[in-house]
Amino acid sequence: MDFEPLAQPSSAPPLQAPPPERILSKIFLNEKGLRGGWRLLIYAAFVAALGFGGGTVLQHFIHPMRGVFSFGYSLTYEVFSFLVIFGAALIMSKIEGRPPGVYGLPMKGAFGNLFWQGCLIGLIEVSALIGLIAAFGGYSFGVLALHGKDLLRWGMLWAVFFVFVGLFEEFLFRGYTQYTLADSIGFWPAAIVLSCSFGAVHLGNPGEGWVGAAGVVMIGLLLLCGAPAIFGWWLGGTRVLISARHSFTPCRTAASSSKGTCRMHP
């Protein structure tokens, strides 16, 4: 009678659960290190901490009046907002061992050619938009409320204001967040997700609708098509001029009263 040899038992039963450390590694780590989702959560925590701490300090020095526009307060808020999100990215760059410039705003190219090229693109976009609205009778510049030195001074102040508006908006949605999310799901999927999020945020603006929000999404994606590898200062400059078009909103339109002025000061 022949007997088949018994199979050697495996070193680990097939139904045995993997070691706990392996489960945690798969949850938190991939081949590149800490997963992008967790890095974004850590970044958000730093943003919240810096925003809360810095905001608490600022409240002791700045006391805006409710219902009254204050240029100084608005400028301080935009500068502070940008510093918070950029400061959190600087902390993450130290943790991750990367130069902060990989997140889109390298110091070497600060306000260089790419920034001014972006400003030119933004100027063309704004001019075309306002020009078309005016051509169809929907917009009128009105009359200037300022002249001479006052006009120059307030023009320069508003230029500085919109520089920080543009840098804040672009770095918030296309700085560390774009870099890290793209590291997980790819550049264009990340760009689509964040551009749609940026458009959704605009729905909270007074008078904003789905058409305007969709335009924000499409413009962002079109600009990224032109500069997927240089989107930092290039898009920052573009956003400066695109954001500046809101300064035209106090001006007279065809639907408003027959008399109006375009005011560029509080």
PENOR-V761846 format. One record per backbone hydrogen bond with DSSP energy under -0.5 kcal/mol. CO is the residue of the C=O (numbers start at 1). NH is the residue of the N-H. E is the energy in kcal/mol with one decimal. If there is no record, write none. Layout:
<<CO;NH;E> <CO;NH;E>>
This chain:
<<13;16;-1.6> <19;22;-0.9> <19;23;-1.3> <20;24;-2.2> <21;25;-2.0> <22;26;-2.0> <23;27;-1.8> <24;28;-2.6> <25;29;-2.9> <28;35;-2.7> <30;33;-1.4> <33;30;-2.7> <35;39;-1.8> <36;40;-2.4> <37;41;-1.8> <38;42;-2.3> <39;43;-2.5> <40;44;-2.7> <41;45;-2.0> <42;46;-2.2> <43;47;-2.5> <44;48;-2.5> <45;49;-2.5> <46;50;-2.9> <47;51;-2.6> <48;52;-2.6> <49;53;-2.7> <50;54;-2.7> <51;55;-2.2> <52;56;-2.1> <53;57;-1.6> <54;58;-2.5> <55;59;-1.8> <57;60;-1.3> <58;61;-1.7> <58;62;-2.6> <65;68;-1.7> <70;74;-2.4> <71;75;-2.8> <72;76;-2.3> <73;77;-2.5> <74;78;-2.1> <75;79;-2.6> <76;80;-2.7> <77;81;-2.5> <78;82;-2.2> <79;83;-2.4> <80;84;-2.1> <81;85;-1.9> <82;86;-2.5> <83;87;-2.5> <84;88;-2.2> <85;89;-1.3> <86;90;-2.0> <87;91;-1.9> <88;92;-2.1> <89;93;-2.3> <90;94;-1.5> <91;95;-2.0> <92;96;-3.0> <93;97;-1.0> <93;98;-2.0> <99;102;-1.8> <100;103;-1.6> <100;105;-0.5> <101;104;-1.8> <106;109;-0.8> <107;110;-1.4> <109;112;-1.9> <112;116;-1.9> <113;117;-2.4> <114;118;-2.2> <115;119;-2.0> <116;120;-2.0> <117;121;-2.2> <118;122;-2.6> <119;123;-2.5> <120;124;-2.2> <121;125;-2.3> <122;126;-2.7> <123;127;-2.6> <124;128;-2.4> <125;129;-2.2> <126;130;-2.8> <127;131;-2.5> <128;132;-2.2> <129;133;-2.2> <130;134;-2.5> <131;135;-2.4> <132;136;-1.4> <133;138;-2.9> <134;137;-1.7> <143;262;-1.9> <147;150;-1.1> <147;151;-0.7> <148;152;-1.9> <149;153;-3.0> <150;154;-2.6> <151;155;-1.9> <152;156;-2.1> <153;157;-2.2> <154;158;-2.5> <155;159;-1.7> <156;160;-2.1> <157;161;-2.2> <158;162;-2.6> <159;163;-1.6> <160;164;-1.6> <161;165;-1.7> <162;166;-2.6> <163;167;-2.4> <164;168;-2.3> <165;169;-2.5> <166;170;-2.4> <167;171;-2.3> <168;172;-2.2> <169;173;-1.6> <170;174;-2.8> <171;175;-1.3> <171;177;-0.5> <175;179;-2.2> <176;180;-2.7> <177;181;-2.6> <178;182;-2.3> <179;183;-1.4> <180;184;-0.7> <181;184;-1.0> <181;185;-2.7> <182;186;-1.7> <186;190;-1.8> <187;191;-2.5> <188;192;-2.5> <189;193;-2.3> <190;194;-2.6> <191;195;-2.4> <192;196;-2.3> <193;197;-1.8> <194;198;-2.3> <195;199;-2.2> <196;200;-2.3> <197;201;-2.0> <198;202;-1.3> <199;203;-0.6> <200;203;-1.0> <201;204;-1.6> <202;205;-1.8> <205;208;-1.9> <209;213;-2.3> <210;214;-2.6> <211;215;-2.0> <212;216;-1.9> <213;217;-1.9> <214;218;-2.5> <215;219;-2.7> <216;220;-2.0> <217;221;-2.1> <218;222;-2.6> <219;223;-2.4> <220;224;-1.8> <221;225;-1.6> <222;226;-1.2> <223;227;-1.1> <230;234;-1.0> <231;235;-0.9> <232;236;-2.1> <233;237;-2.4> <234;238;-1.8> <235;239;-2.8> <236;240;-1.5> <237;241;-1.2> <238;242;-2.1> <239;243;-2.9> <240;244;-1.5> <241;245;-0.7> <242;245;-0.8> <243;246;-1.7> <244;247;-2.1> <245;248;-1.7> <246;249;-1.4> <248;251;-1.7> <252;140;-2.0> <253;256;-1.3> <260;143;-1.1> <261;263;-0.8> <262;145;-1.1>>
